């Protein structure tokens, strides 16, 4: 669900930015009132893209806070298991780094 939402917003923002780029390119080729209309429309599209980017940023921050809180609760309720897991992960990372250093 989260990945679908992130992917949808990302594609929406990319589409909006592409539309704005096309409008600005066309506005650069034109002059006068038509160029001003195209620039205004491009600004509107960019504002929508920035608003969507801000909404996804707040979504990601909130999701990160939820994950951190869940992890903290788990560690508080299972301290020895958390120590064992982090020790195992540290051992695996250390082995990988030492093998890459030998090459």
N, C-alpha and C positions, 0 to 999 in steps of 0.2 A: 504494500500500500504506500509506504513512504517513498520507495524508489519510483513508483509510478507517478506520484505527485511531483517529485523532484524532476523527473524526466519531462513531464508535461510542461512544467514552468520553464525549464531550460529551453525546450523547443519553442515555446511561446516567446520568450525573450529574444532568442536568436532570430525568429521570424520578424519580430518588431524592429530589431536593429537592422536587419537586411532591408526592410521596407524604408526605414529612415535613410539608410545609405543611398538607396535608389532615388529617393525624393531629393536628397541634397545634391546628387549628381545631376539630376534633371534641372534642379534650381540653378546650379552653376552654369548650365548651358543656356538657360533662359534669362531674361532680364525684365525689369519693370514689375508690374503688378502680379504677373504669373509667378515670378520667382519668389515674391514675398508670400504668396499663398502657399507655395510648395514648402518654403522654409517654416512657415507656421504649422503646417501639417506635419512636417518632420519633427519639429519641437514637441508636438503633441504625442507623436509615436514614441519619441525618446522618453518623455515623461511617463508614459504607460510602462515602458520597459523598465525604467528605474523603480517604479512603484512595485512591479512584480518582483524585481530583484530584491527589494527591501522586504517584501512579504516572505520570500523564500529564506532570506537571511534570518529573519525573526523565527521562522519555523525551525531552521537548523539549530539556532541557538537554544530554543526551547527543548528540542529533542536532545541536544547535548546535555542540557541541565538534567533532564529526566534520566538519561543514561548514567550520568555521574551520581545522581541521588540513589538510583537503584544499586549501583556498584558499591557505594558507601554503605548502604543498608546491608548488603550481602557481606561485606568485609566485617562490619560491626557484629553481625550475628554468627559468622563463621570465621573467626580470626585465624585458626590453625589451618583450615583448608585454604584460605587466601594466601597464607605464607607458603604453603606447599605448592600451590599453583604458580605463584610468582617465582619461587625458587626453581621450579621445573622450566619455566619459560626463560629465566636467566641462564640456566644451564644450556638449553637449546641454542639460544642466541650466541652464547660464548663459544659453543662448539662450531657453529656456522662461521663466526668471525675468525676463529683460529684456523679453520680449514681454508678460508679465503686468503688469509695472510700467508699461508704456506706456499701458495701458488706463485 
